Amino acid sequence: MRITPLFRPQARTDAPAQPYPEQTAVRYERRRDGSSVRAFEKSARGKQLIQQYRTGIETLQRFLRDNHPSPARAQQAAHALDTFHQRVREGADGFFSGHVTRLYGEGKASLDTLCVAITDEATPLSTRIDILENLAEGLQVCSEGSLANLVMAVQELTLNKGLHTHAQKVWEGMLDQALRDFSQARHGDSEHYEINEIHYVNGYRNLLAKKFQVAGRDDQFVDRPTVNAHAADALAFAEARVAPDALVRNLAEECLAELQEHFRPHLGCALTEETAYRLHAEYRDHLETGLQSRFGPIPAAVVISGHEPTGSEEAPYSVIADPALLMRTIAKNMKTQGLIEKEKCAVIDTSKTQDGMRRIKRIGTGDFYVKETTRAGDVGYRSVRVPDLPPAAEWSSELLMHALAATKDPEELRGLDPARVWPLIRSAASASGTPWQAALMHPALQRYRASSPSIESALAGMAVEEVEKLAEEDRPAAVAQSLAAGDAATASWLVGLPMPASWKDADGNTLLHHAAAAGANAVVSLLTTPALLQSTNARGDTPLLQAARHGRTQTVSHLLGAGAALGTRNRQGETVLYLAAQAGDVASVGILVQTLTQNRKDRGALDTASNTGRTPLMAAAANGQEAIVKMLRSAGANVAVASHDGTTALHEAARKGRVGIARLLMPARQGYLGSLRPRTDRANPDAHTIDRTTPLMEAVRHAQYEMAAFLAPISDLSRTDASERCPLMQAIARQDVRMAKVLIAAQADVLREQPDGTTPLMQSAKTGNTEMMALLLQSGAKVNALTKTENSALGIAAKRGHAEAVRLLLAAGAKPDAGNDRELTPLMYAAREGHTDVLRVLLAREDVEELDWSSEYDESALMLAAMSGHADAVQLLLDAGARTGLKRSLGIAGEARDYAVLNVLERAQRADRAPRRAAP
């Protein structure tokens, strides 16, 4: 395949697509043109339609003559189009009779679309030619058949363009992801990387745009010197990850995921012919068109195939499971589209079968499939399985892994010699840069290992031989890699080799730490010594803490039984109970709580806090672990204790909306307000953090409605945070009407003022949320309340430009002539800010007394609008009769050289001076 797909940019034009220059496309419309076909044909519109039909057909003919590689076939298609045009011209008295109206309507619309679509270079030229050639032949039938073929030609052009568009979208996504990964690896440690990542990506993309046939991106914040310095490395990184075979594989995997999601109940099942027939119909009805619009044609026989062995003669069909088979189909579609240049898939092996011939073929660099040809010439495609591997040939690691992944039958897997598998595991790991320990845990290899104990022991023996070659001091690292890969079985073989017991990795972890983290209990048993039990890593974790951190219940139990210290804390002050609670390990918490409560002296460890003051109960509440919260509370954990910043377990639960946990922390829902007596068995709903945030405020800020409904009736709704905002004010600031309803239902005070006199209604007027304002007004808010500086809700809404809010407040009785301490009225605010929509609402009243009022500084609404340069506002005020300050406004506009305002004012002045005609 080519290094980059052959994406073609779409032709750009600012003019709308129009098949007929200087004419609007005409189509027959029964409501407009009447039911008489012959009358329509004689009308001006009918004659224009026939003329446009001729123009459209000539456009298609010209395209074929200019572009078809075979002049003879182009002429043949053009002749067929002539025949069709002649039949349309004959009208209702000709070949199509009265049914010709269908071709005048829907058929004409399809022809118009075709004339434009054939010029779209996003669809390959060969595809456009084929579609038109097939259409010409398809128009030699009846009116309904001709109409159907016109419609299908348009659909086919659209679908073919869809593959190009979708493939390009995926290609660009692959490139962007590769460049993000490169940027992270190369610049991730730089200051403010998260903010600048997009600029690194755009910079590298712009440098590689031509190479990968994508558009660049304008970005003025690209650090060009840095990007240029790493351009060569970025290119190599991208080329290794963004290639046509990877594109085809991504498309195939996306398509496969959709198919498997739809047919999930049938995955891995042997299907009868009857079921397969039903699923074929279901595929055609519900999936085929949608998939074709993104991946090109995917035949139903590929999706539900009879070529994969199922082990049942009565049920020989199965749903596709191998992306390689879709890769073959999609690659073929892309080649047809001209998106990729693809050689024939390489033949890896050819062998004769009882029924004919079998070939293993490779697509891309690491995907394979089998092509089977019967003696009768029938062809089928299926996945490569282990029995297909040529016994005498050398296999690539990719071929082996592909065969293992497709083979599910344990008997077939047992036929594969481990001695042939091990070298390929090593080579695959080496090629990918991953350790062989991780390769051994590939799902396909795990299935192979599980097929026979002898295979497992043989591979383990080879792993031992591999590690035995290492120096003793290097062996623990190999064991640690097996444990990190989750391969406790292999690790238990390796740990028996001679190696230093005191080994630690770069993070200070011993092998016992690694085994504890992996939950490898057999290895833990082999490694446990008093010295290693007490060893700590760089984080200060002992093996017991490490096991608790990763939720390894059996390992926690084993290490406790071996004498591990229960009260050890790491550098963050976390205990084993804290880490188990944080991990959500209910069983480990149960073991630890039981151990702690057996000794009265140890009960206090239930509340041992980390360096930040967080307790196990808080960790469990934050993670939604109801069972652990219940267990700790029953054991006597302090429910009301707070961390260093004042956060309690109830805060944690409220933030995440854990209502069940809140109920556990507050089993009785009364008696809290006004209580001076501290309680350790019940949470205090009014406990607050250092910034005065209560649990209810946490629920409000995080839109936890059910939690707010639980807390509001038992919380002090008048409490305020550091910004002096009560819960209702916070909900209003967030424009959360649903939350405000919850709080008001719990008797939140809609009249409560902030220190500056701002009421909830005024706060809502700032955002202009009319739904919120209507709720507050219905709940008793005073529409004419004033702040300390005598601002009203109406003045605030007018100043912010919220016309609908102004309308609502006026309807509720707001006083439009109320000024603030500077005697600025809502009208003046709107004029100064240039809010013409608000001005129109205010000026629409019958008697606008404040039109010519002046502020404390002798500024009228007209002057304020002129000073601020709002010509439209000035015009509105003048039209309403405002004249106070006209002369001063002229001087202000002239001095500012604001000619737009000056022109408006001078016109008004001239109109005022013009002599008026006497009334007759």
ZADO-737579 format. One line per 5 residues: number of its first residue (from 1); for each residue x, y, z of C-alpha. Coordinates in steps of 0.05 Angstrom, whole numbers, plus 5000, padded with zeros to 4 digits. Example, Ala and Ser with C-alpha at 12.3 -4.5 7.8 and 13.67 -1.06 7.14 Angstrom:
2
1) 5246:4910:5156; 5273:4979:5143
***
This chain:
920
1) 5000:5000:5000; 5021:5072:4990; 5053:5110:5048; 4993:5156:5050; 4922:5147:5024
6) 4904:5187:4962; 4856:5235:4995; 4829:5287:4947; 4809:5356:4972; 4738:5375:4956
11) 4728:5431:4906; 4711:5495:4942; 4661:5545:4917; 4622:5601:4949; 4564:5593:4901
16) 4508:5544:4916; 4508:5480:4873; 4463:5495:4814; 4457:5451:4752; 4424:5505:4709
21) 4461:5571:4703; 4418:5631:4719; 4356:5587:4730; 4321:5557:4790; 4311:5483:4783
26) 4239:5467:4765; 4204:5404:4790; 4131:5383:4784; 4092:5397:4848; 4019:5374:4848
31) 3995:5427:4897; 4027:5483:4857; 4020:5457:4786; 3952:5422:4790; 3931:5351:4776
36) 3927:5358:4700; 3992:5332:4671; 3977:5357:4601; 3960:5427:4627; 4026:5428:4665
41) 4064:5407:4602; 4035:5466:4564; 4050:5516:4620; 4113:5559:4624; 4139:5518:4682
46) 4126:5453:4645; 4164:5478:4584; 4221:5502:4628; 4224:5433:4662; 4231:5397:4595
51) 4285:5447:4575; 4322:5433:4640; 4315:5358:4629; 4351:5366:4562; 4405:5409:4595
56) 4414:5358:4651; 4419:5299:4603; 4469:5337:4560; 4510:5350:4622; 4514:5276:4638
61) 4530:5259:4565; 4585:5311:4562; 4616:5284:4627; 4618:5213:4599; 4647:5235:4532
66) 4700:5278:4567; 4721:5227:4619; 4704:5156:4598; 4767:5116:4579; 4727:5081:4525
71) 4697:5128:4473; 4653:5072:4446; 4622:5057:4513; 4614:5131:4527; 4576:5138:4462
76) 4533:5077:4478; 4514:5107:4546; 4501:5175:4514; 4453:5142:4464; 4416:5108:4521
81) 4409:5175:4556; 4381:5205:4491; 4328:5151:4489; 4308:5166:4560; 4305:5240:4546
86) 4261:5229:4484; 4212:5188:4525; 4208:5243:4578; 4195:5295:4522; 4137:5253:4497
91) 4103:5268:4562; 4036:5239:4584; 4020:5216:4512; 4085:5178:4504; 4123:5117:4531
96) 4115:5135:4605; 4041:5156:4597; 4010:5190:4659; 4064:5161:4704; 4113:5212:4675
101) 4094:5259:4732; 4139:5216:4777; 4197:5233:4732; 4177:5306:4730; 4179:5307:4806
106) 4225:5260:4844; 4261:5239:4781; 4277:5311:4762; 4302:5325:4833; 4350:5265:4827
111) 4374:5289:4758; 4388:5358:4787; 4429:5327:4843; 4467:5282:4795; 4488:5340:4752
116) 4521:5372:4812; 4547:5308:4844; 4587:5284:4783; 4632:5346:4791; 4650:5328:4863
121) 4722:5305:4862; 4714:5274:4931; 4685:5215:4893; 4735:5178:4849; 4727:5192:4774
126) 4722:5118:4757; 4665:5110:4807; 4627:5169:4778; 4635:5141:4708; 4612:5071:4729
131) 4551:5098:4764; 4530:5140:4704; 4542:5083:4655; 4500:5036:4697; 4446:5090:4703
136) 4442:5100:4628; 4426:5026:4620; 4377:5028:4679; 4336:5084:4647; 4312:5039:4591
141) 4255:5012:4633; 4186:5037:4656; 4176:5102:4693; 4179:5071:4763; 4241:5031:4745
146) 4274:5093:4715; 4256:5134:4776; 4284:5081:4823; 4349:5078:4784; 4357:5154:4786
151) 4347:5155:4861; 4395:5096:4871; 4449:5130:4829; 4446:5191:4875; 4449:5147:4936
156) 4508:5108:4909; 4547:5172:4894; 4532:5196:4965; 4553:5130:4997; 4618:5127:4957
161) 4635:5197:4979; 4620:5175:5050; 4677:5124:5051; 4726:5178:5028; 4701:5226:5082
166) 4701:5175:5138; 4769:5146:5120; 4799:5215:5119; 4768:5231:5187; 4798:5168:5217
171) 4865:5181:5183; 4868:5251:5212; 4848:5225:5280; 4905:5174:5277; 4954:5229:5259
176) 4930:5275:5314; 4935:5219:5365; 5005:5201:5343; 5027:5273:5348; 4995:5279:5417
181) 5034:5218:5439; 5098:5245:5410; 5087:5313:5442; 5073:5281:5509; 5136:5239:5505
186) 5181:5296:5481; 5152:5357:5518; 5108:5328:5574; 5156:5351:5628; 5156:5423:5604
191) 5121:5477:5643; 5047:5486:5627; 5048:5427:5579; 4974:5412:5586; 4956:5482:5562
196) 5008:5481:5506; 4996:5410:5481; 4948:5432:5426; 5000:5481:5400; 5054:5427:5397
201) 5006:5382:5359; 4986:5437:5311; 5059:5455:5299; 5079:5384:5282; 5016:5374:5240
206) 5032:5436:5199; 5102:5410:5185; 5076:5341:5165; 5012:5363:5130; 5037:5353:5059
211) 5069:5286:5076; 5004:5259:5105; 4958:5297:5058; 4920:5335:5112; 4903:5408:5120
216) 4946:5451:5165; 4919:5491:5223; 4930:5565:5236; 4960:5572:5305; 4998:5634:5326
221) 5021:5602:5391; 5063:5547:5360; 5134:5546:5387; 5164:5540:5318; 5238:5535:5338
226) 5223:5477:5385; 5177:5442:5336; 5226:5450:5278; 5281:5420:5321; 5242:5356:5332
231) 5209:5352:5263; 5250:5292:5238; 5235:5252:5301; 5161:5270:5297; 5159:5246:5224
236) 5191:5179:5242; 5144:5171:5301; 5082:5186:5259; 5102:5142:5201; 5110:5083:5247
241) 5038:5091:5271; 5000:5125:5215; 5001:5081:5153; 4949:5054:5104; 4948:4984:5134
246) 4937:5015:5203; 4881:5058:5174; 4848:4997:5143; 4854:4960:5208; 4824:5017:5248
251) 4765:5020:5199; 4757:4945:5203; 4758:4945:5279; 4707:5001:5281; 4662:4964:5233
256) 4671:4898:5271; 4653:4931:5337; 4587:4955:5308; 4571:4887:5279; 4588:4850:5343
261) 4548:4899:5385; 4487:4887:5340; 4495:4812:5337; 4521:4803:5409; 4473:4747:5428
266) 4500:4705:5370; 4575:4717:5379; 4614:4652:5384; 4552:4611:5368; 4543:4559:5314
271) 4484:4583:5271; 4436:4541:5231; 4420:4559:5159; 4352:4585:5181; 4383:4631:5233
276) 4436:4654:5184; 4382:4671:5133; 4344:4711:5186; 4407:4748:5207; 4425:4763:5135
281) 4357:4797:5127; 4366:4834:5193; 4434:4859:5170; 4407:4884:5104; 4348:4919:5137
286) 4383:4952:5195; 4459:4956:5185; 4481:4949:5113; 4466:5019:5088; 4495:5054:5149
291) 4559:5014:5145; 4565:5024:5069; 4562:5099:5080; 4627:5095:5120; 4663:5032:5097
296) 4637:5017:5028; 4597:4954:5011; 4602:4899:5063; 4566:4837:5037; 4521:4800:5085
301) 4559:4735:5069; 4621:4767:5100; 4584:4785:5163; 4549:4719:5174; 4594:4668:5141
306) 4589:4594:5128; 4664:4585:5118; 4688:4587:5191; 4690:4517:5222; 4637:4513:5278
311) 4643:4440:5295; 4571:4428:5275; 4546:4404:5208; 4475:4425:5226; 4498:4495:5245
316) 4555:4514:5198; 4547:4590:5202; 4578:4642:5249; 4582:4717:5260; 4647:4748:5238
321) 4700:4753:5293; 4764:4768:5255; 4779:4840:5233; 4825:4813:5178; 4765:4791:5137
326) 4735:4860:5141; 4804:4890:5125; 4804:4851:5060; 4735:4878:5041; 4747:4950:5063
331) 4816:4952:5029; 4782:4929:4965; 4730:4984:4972; 4785:5036:4984; 4823:5012:4923
336) 4760:5018:4881; 4752:5089:4909; 4824:5104:4890; 4841:5119:4963; 4898:5069:4966
341) 4942:5032:4917; 4941:4961:4940; 4980:4903:4912; 4949:4835:4913; 4952:4805:4983
346) 5016:4764:4990; 5008:4689:4990; 5043:4660:5051; 5027:4587:5038; 4989:4544:4988
351) 4965:4474:5003; 4917:4424:4973; 4856:4401:5011; 4804:4346:4999; 4757:4397:4967
356) 4807:4440:4929; 4860:4492:4947; 4875:4532:5010; 4918:4594:5011; 4941:4635:5071
361) 4945:4708:5050; 4972:4769:5085; 4939:4837:5085; 4980:4895:5111; 5039:4878:5155
366) 5009:4833:5208; 4940:4808:5189; 4923:4744:5153; 4865:4704:5125; 4851:4639:5088
371) 4824:4637:5018; 4793:4569:5001; 4776:4550:4930; 4736:4487:4915; 4745:4444:4854
376) 4680:4473:4828; 4710:4543:4832; 4672:4568:4893; 4712:4616:4937; 4707:4628:5011
381) 4747:4667:5063; 4759:4652:5136; 4808:4664:5193; 4875:4629:5198; 4875:4575:5252
386) 4931:4534:5282; 4919:4472:5238; 4929:4517:5177; 5000:4534:5195; 5048:4499:5146
391) 5087:4449:5189; 5152:4452:5149; 5155:4528:5139; 5181:4582:5183; 5126:4624:5214
396) 5127:4697:5231; 5107:4717:5301; 5049:4757:5271; 5023:4695:5234; 5028:4653:5297
401) 4992:4703:5341; 4938:4712:5288; 4926:4637:5285; 4926:4630:5361; 4876:4687:5368
406) 4829:4654:5318; 4834:4583:5346; 4786:4567:5402; 4786:4491:5400; 4833:4464:5456
411) 4846:4402:5415; 4873:4443:5357; 4914:4485:5405; 4945:4423:5437; 4973:4404:5369
416) 5020:4464:5370; 5090:4449:5395; 5113:4498:5450; 5184:4493:5423; 5159:4529:5360
421) 5120:4580:5400; 5173:4604:5449; 5222:4634:5397; 5165:4671:5365; 5143:4699:5432
426) 5214:4726:5442; 5218:4755:5372; 5149:4788:5378; 5168:4819:5444; 5233:4844:5417
431) 5200:4874:5355; 5148:4910:5396; 5195:4933:5451; 5154:4898:5505; 5181:4845:5553
436) 5168:4772:5537; 5133:4767:5604; 5078:4813:5578; 5074:4774:5512; 5061:4710:5551
441) 4998:4742:5580; 4968:4757:5512; 4896:4728:5514; 4912:4681:5455; 4973:4654:5491
446) 4935:4647:5556; 4884:4605:5520; 4941:4563:5490; 4974:4554:5558; 4907:4533:5589
451) 4895:4480:5536; 4944:4432:5568; 4985:4428:5633; 5044:4401:5593; 5043:4464:5549
456) 5042:4508:5611; 5100:4472:5643; 5139:4471:5578; 5133:4546:5568; 5149:4558:5642
461) 5211:4515:5635; 5233:4557:5575; 5220:4620:5615; 5264:4592:5671; 5319:4578:5621
466) 5313:4649:5595; 5321:4680:5664; 5375:4631:5683; 5419:4662:5630; 5417:4728:5669
471) 5464:4747:5725; 5435:4733:5794; 5427:4807:5810; 5386:4817:5746; 5338:4759:5758
476) 5292:4794:5807; 5274:4846:5755; 5252:4790:5708; 5208:4761:5763; 5180:4830:5777
481) 5161:4837:5703; 5123:4772:5705; 5086:4796:5767; 5072:4864:5735; 5043:4827:5675
486) 4997:4788:5722; 5032:4722:5709; 5037:4693:5779; 5044:4622:5751; 5109:4638:5714
491) 5134:4681:5771; 5126:4623:5819; 5173:4582:5775; 5223:4638:5767; 5228:4657:5841
496) 5260:4590:5857; 5323:4611:5819; 5382:4637:5860; 5376:4713:5868; 5390:4766:5921
501) 5334:4772:5973; 5351:4844:5987; 5337:4868:5915; 5297:4931:5905; 5275:4967:5842
506) 5283:5041:5828; 5220:5056:5869; 5245:5016:5929; 5199:4957:5917; 5223:4888:5937
511) 5198:4825:5902; 5151:4816:5961; 5121:4885:5945; 5111:4864:5872; 5080:4798:5892
516) 5034:4832:5942; 5011:4883:5890; 4997:4827:5841; 4961:4784:5892; 5008:4727:5875
521) 4998:4689:5940; 5041:4629:5922; 5099:4676:5909; 5083:4716:5972; 5088:4652:6012
526) 5156:4636:5982; 5184:4705:5994; 5156:4723:6063; 5210:4736:6115; 5208:4781:6177
531) 5257:4830:6145; 5217:4835:6080; 5151:4843:6118; 5177:4908:6148; 5213:4934:6086
536) 5185:4998:6056; 5188:5027:5986; 5199:5100:5966; 5126:5116:5983; 5135:5085:6051
541) 5089:5025:6036; 5104:4958:6067; 5082:4896:6029; 5019:4896:6071; 5003:4968:6051
546) 5018:4950:5978; 4969:4892:5980; 4915:4936:6011; 4927:4991:5960; 4913:4941:5904
551) 4854:4907:5938; 4888:4839:5947; 4845:4809:6003; 4878:4741:6008; 4947:4772:6007
556) 4927:4821:6063; 4902:4762:6104; 4965:4721:6092; 5012:4778:6110; 4973:4794:6173
561) 4979:4721:6192; 5053:4723:6178; 5062:4779:6229; 5059:4843:6187; 5051:4905:6230
566) 4980:4932:6228; 4994:5003:6251; 5048:5022:6200; 5036:5087:6163; 5069:5107:6097
571) 5098:5175:6080; 5028:5203:6067; 5006:5178:6134; 4960:5125:6103; 4947:5061:6141
576) 4929:4993:6114; 4856:5005:6134; 4856:5072:6097; 4884:5041:6034; 4836:4982:6036
581) 4777:5029:6044; 4803:5073:5988; 4810:5012:5943; 4738:4991:5959; 4763:4923:5984
586) 4704:4904:6029; 4734:4837:6049; 4801:4866:6070; 4766:4921:6110; 4725:4868:6144
591) 4788:4829:6164; 4823:4892:6188; 4763:4919:6227; 4755:4852:6261; 4828:4851:6280
596) 4827:4922:6306; 4763:4915:6347; 4788:4852:6382; 4834:4897:6423; 4804:4958:6456
601) 4870:4995:6450; 4869:4988:6374; 4799:5015:6364; 4826:5085:6356; 4862:5061:6292
606) 4794:5062:6259; 4801:5138:6255; 4876:5143:6242; 4880:5199:6192; 4929:5211:6135
611) 4975:5271:6133; 4917:5312:6105; 4870:5290:6160; 4829:5242:6116; 4804:5180:6152
616) 4785:5111:6124; 4712:5131:6131; 4723:5192:6087; 4759:5151:6034; 4702:5100:6033
621) 4649:5155:6029; 4685:5190:5972; 4687:5125:5932; 4615:5106:5945; 4631:5044:5986
626) 4567:5036:6026; 4585:4968:6055; 4651:4995:6081; 4619:5058:6110; 4567:5015:6145
631) 4622:4968:6171; 4665:5025:6198; 4607:5062:6229; 4583:4998:6264; 4653:4987:6290
636) 4653:5056:6322; 4688:5101:6272; 4680:5175:6286; 4628:5199:6235; 4636:5273:6250
641) 4712:5279:6247; 4739:5329:6196; 4803:5332:6155; 4852:5389:6161; 4811:5431:6112
646) 4747:5416:6149; 4720:5363:6101; 4678:5309:6133; 4654:5242:6107; 4587:5275:6094
651) 4621:5328:6050; 4652:5272:6010; 4586:5236:6002; 4549:5300:5984; 4600:5319:5930
656) 4590:5253:5894; 4515:5247:5908; 4522:5185:5951; 4453:5189:5984; 4457:5119:6012
661) 4521:5136:6048; 4492:5201:6074; 4434:5162:6104; 4485:5116:6138; 4522:5175:6166
666) 4457:5208:6190; 4410:5152:6211; 4363:5200:6246; 4339:5261:6209; 4323:5307:6266
671) 4355:5343:6325; 4414:5374:6289; 4396:5447:6283; 4416:5486:6344; 4450:5427:6377
676) 4511:5448:6416; 4532:5379:6435; 4584:5347:6388; 4566:5278:6364; 4614:5224:6338
681) 4561:5175:6316; 4522:5222:6270; 4547:5270:6218; 4533:5344:6227; 4498:5371:6164
686) 4522:5441:6181; 4596:5423:6189; 4636:5469:6144; 4705:5470:6113; 4756:5525:6121
691) 4722:5562:6063; 4655:5553:6100; 4628:5502:6051; 4574:5456:6081; 4554:5388:6054
696) 4491:5419:6025; 4533:5470:5987; 4575:5412:5959; 4511:5381:5933; 4489:5447:5903
701) 4556:5460:5869; 4558:5390:5838; 4484:5388:5818; 4469:5329:5863; 4393:5339:5867
706) 4374:5278:5906; 4428:5293:5957; 4405:5365:5963; 4333:5342:5974; 4358:5297:6030
711) 4403:5350:6064; 4363:5414:6054; 4307:5399:6106; 4359:5385:6160; 4410:5438:6142
716) 4415:5511:6162; 4395:5543:6096; 4419:5612:6119; 4492:5592:6125; 4538:5626:6076
721) 4605:5608:6045; 4668:5651:6042; 4634:5692:5987; 4574:5705:6033; 4529:5663:5988
726) 4477:5617:6018; 4458:5552:5981; 4401:5586:5944; 4447:5642:5920; 4496:5589:5896
731) 4442:5553:5857; 4420:5619:5825; 4491:5637:5806; 4496:5569:5771; 4428:5582:5738
736) 4405:5515:5765; 4330:5523:5768; 4319:5451:5789; 4364:5459:5849; 4331:5525:5867
741) 4264:5489:5868; 4292:5436:5915; 4318:5490:5963; 4255:5533:5960; 4213:5471:5975
746) 4256:5463:6038; 4238:5535:6058; 4299:5571:6033; 4289:5646:6044; 4278:5681:5977
751) 4283:5749:6012; 4351:5736:6044; 4400:5791:6028; 4475:5789:6020; 4516:5841:6059
756) 4510:5890:6001; 4434:5881:5999; 4433:5836:5938; 4372:5790:5939; 4363:5724:5903
761) 4319:5759:5851; 4374:5810:5838; 4426:5754:5831; 4381:5721:5780; 4372:5787:5743
766) 4447:5789:5733; 4443:5725:5691; 4376:5741:5659; 4348:5672:5673; 4274:5686:5667
771) 4254:5616:5689; 4292:5626:5754; 4264:5696:5763; 4193:5672:5752; 4204:5618:5805
776) 4230:5669:5855; 4173:5718:5842; 4122:5662:5850; 4156:5644:5916; 4148:5713:5945
781) 4209:5753:5922; 4200:5829:5926; 4206:5858:5857; 4224:5928:5880; 4275:5912:5934
786) 4338:5954:5933; 4412:5941:5947; 4453:5985:5993; 4468:6029:5932; 4393:6030:5914
791) 4399:5986:5853; 4338:5945:5836; 4330:5879:5800; 4302:5918:5741; 4363:5964:5739
796) 4410:5904:5742; 4374:5868:5686; 4373:5931:5643; 4447:5943:5655; 4464:5871:5635
801) 4421:5875:5572; 4370:5821:5590; 4308:5846:5552; 4263:5786:5570; 4282:5794:5643
806) 4263:5867:5640; 4197:5850:5608; 4183:5798:5663; 4200:5847:5719; 4157:5902:5689
811) 4098:5854:5685; 4110:5836:5758; 4105:5909:5779; 4177:5933:5778; 4183:6009:5781
816) 4218:6033:5717; 4231:6103:5744; 4268:6082:5807; 4340:6107:5805; 4399:6085:5846
821) 4442:6128:5892; 4470:6163:5831; 4399:6173:5804; 4412:6126:5746; 4347:6095:5722
826) 4341:6029:5685; 4331:6069:5621; 4396:6105:5632; 4433:6040:5644; 4406:6010:5580
831) 4424:6073:5541; 4495:6077:5569; 4508:6004:5553; 4475:6007:5485; 4424:5952:5499
836) 4374:5969:5445; 4329:5909:5459; 4321:5932:5531; 4309:6003:5508; 4252:5980:5463
841) 4219:5944:5521; 4226:6004:5567; 4204:6054:5514; 4143:6012:5495; 4107:6035:5558
846) 4051:6086:5551; 4083:6141:5592; 4159:6141:5598; 4168:6196:5650; 4242:6184:5659
851) 4259:6196:5585; 4286:6266:5599; 4309:6256:5670; 4381:6269:5689; 4429:6232:5735
856) 4467:6260:5794; 4518:6286:5745; 4465:6318:5701; 4469:6264:5647; 4406:6245:5610
861) 4395:6177:5577; 4408:6210:5509; 4475:6239:5533; 4496:6172:5563; 4482:6136:5497
866) 4519:6189:5458; 4579:6189:5505; 4584:6113:5498; 4580:6116:5422; 4516:6077:5414
871) 4484:6108:5351; 4426:6058:5350; 4409:6073:5422; 4412:6148:5407; 4364:6138:5349
876) 4314:6099:5391; 4314:6152:5445; 4306:6208:5395; 4249:6172:5361; 4216:6166:5430
881) 4220:6241:5439; 4283:6248:5482; 4313:6318:5475; 4345:6333:5542; 4419:6341:5531
886) 4415:6343:5455; 4461:6402:5449; 4512:6374:5497; 4508:6307:5462; 4525:6341:5396
891) 4587:6371:5428; 4608:6304:5459; 4600:6266:5393; 4636:6321:5355; 4694:6322:5403
896) 4699:6246:5400; 4693:6248:5324; 4639:6196:5330; 4607:6210:5263; 4554:6156:5268
901) 4525:6187:5331; 4537:6258:5305; 4497:6244:5241; 4438:6217:5280; 4437:6277:5327
906) 4445:6328:5271; 4387:6297:5232; 4343:6303:5294; 4365:6375:5305; 4349:6393:5232
911) 4281:6359:5237; 4266:6398:5300; 4284:6465:5267; 4246:6451:5202; 4181:6493:5197
916) 4120:6451:5208; 4061:6456:5160; 3998:6483:5189; 3942:6434:5195; 3889:6443:5141
***
